[in-house]
Amino acid sequence: MSKDWTPDELQAASDAMAAAGLPSFEEFSAMFETEDAKKKIKAFAKVQTDGIRFCPRCGKMTVKDRLHTNALSRYAKVYICDACGTDEAIRDWAGCVLPLADWAIAKRNK
């Protein structure tokens, strides 16, 4: 049977995991969210076809009808709108990439 952990118990468990060289609870949660986001984006990319105007990154209906005329993401094999493509390039240059877990498609149905 599971139990609810107190903040002190969670912190103690995270500290013990870090001391053992394992990811903390927060790091593990972030890794899980990233993996979940990758799966959602990959599944969307498989069904993305001409005429689907939804941008998986920003969530707006800004993708042009012909997919090959849009930006191809630097971080996932999926087409995104031109504005998101520009934003990815600038963030990449600045070293502050938008995590996949923050993409609109990854946040759906949480």
C-alpha positions in Angstrom: 0.0 0.0 0.0 1.4 3.4 -0.8 1.7 6.3 1.5 1.8 10.1 1.2 5.3 11.4 1.8 5.9 14.5 3.9 8.2 17.1 2.4 10.9 16.2 4.9 10.7 12.5 3.9 10.9 13.4 0.2 13.9 15.6 0.9 15.7 12.9 2.9 15.0 10.3 0.2 16.3 12.7 -2.5 19.4 13.4 -0.4 20.0 9.6 0.0 19.6 9.0 -3.7 22.0 11.9 -4.6 24.6 10.5 -2.1 24.3 7.1 -3.8 24.9 8.7 -7.2 21.3 8.3 -8.3 19.0 11.1 -9.6 17.0 12.9 -7.0 13.2 12.7 -7.0 13.1 16.0 -8.9 15.6 14.9 -11.5 13.8 11.6 -11.9 10.5 13.4 -12.4 12.0 15.7 -15.0 13.5 12.7 -16.9 10.1 11.0 -16.9 8.4 14.1 -18.2 11.0 14.4 -20.9 10.6 10.8 -22.0 6.8 11.2 -21.9 7.2 14.3 -24.1 9.4 12.5 -26.6 6.9 9.7 -26.9 4.0 12.2 -27.5 6.0 14.2 -30.1 7.2 11.1 -31.9 3.6 9.8 -32.1 2.4 13.1 -33.5 5.2 13.1 -36.1 4.1 9.7 -37.4 0.6 11.1 -38.2 1.6 14.6 -39.2 0.7 15.1 -42.9 0.0 17.9 -45.3 -3.0 19.9 -44.2 -2.5 19.4 -40.4 -2.0 23.0 -39.4 -1.4 22.5 -35.6 2.2 23.3 -34.4 3.2 20.7 -31.8 5.6 23.2 -30.2 3.4 26.3 -29.6 0.0 24.7 -30.1 -1.3 27.3 -32.6 -2.8 26.7 -36.0 0.2 28.2 -37.8 1.8 25.3 -39.7 1.5 25.9 -43.5 -0.5 23.3 -45.5 2.5 21.9 -47.3 4.7 20.4 -44.5 8.0 20.7 -46.3 7.6 24.6 -46.4 7.6 24.7 -42.6 10.6 24.6 -40.1 11.9 21.2 -39.1 12.6 21.1 -35.4 16.2 20.8 -34.3 15.2 18.6 -31.4 12.5 16.3 -32.7 11.8 14.9 -36.2 8.7 16.9 -36.6 7.6 20.0 -38.5 6.9 23.2 -36.5 5.7 26.6 -37.6 8.2 29.2 -38.8 7.9 31.3 -35.7 8.8 28.3 -33.5 11.7 27.4 -35.9 13.1 30.9 -35.5 12.6 30.7 -31.7 14.4 27.4 -31.6 17.4 28.8 -33.5 17.7 31.8 -31.2 17.3 29.7 -28.1 19.9 27.2 -29.4 22.4 30.0 -30.1 21.7 31.5 -26.6 22.0 28.1 -24.9 18.5 28.1 -23.4 16.6 25.4 -25.2 12.9 25.0 -24.6 12.5 21.5 -23.0 10.3 19.1 -24.9 8.1 18.8 -21.8 7.2 22.4 -22.4 5.9 21.9 -25.9 2.1 22.2 -26.3 1.7 18.6 -27.6 3.5 17.3 -24.5 1.3 19.3 -22.1 -1.9 17.9 -23.6 -3.8 15.3 -21.6 -1.6 15.6 -18.5 
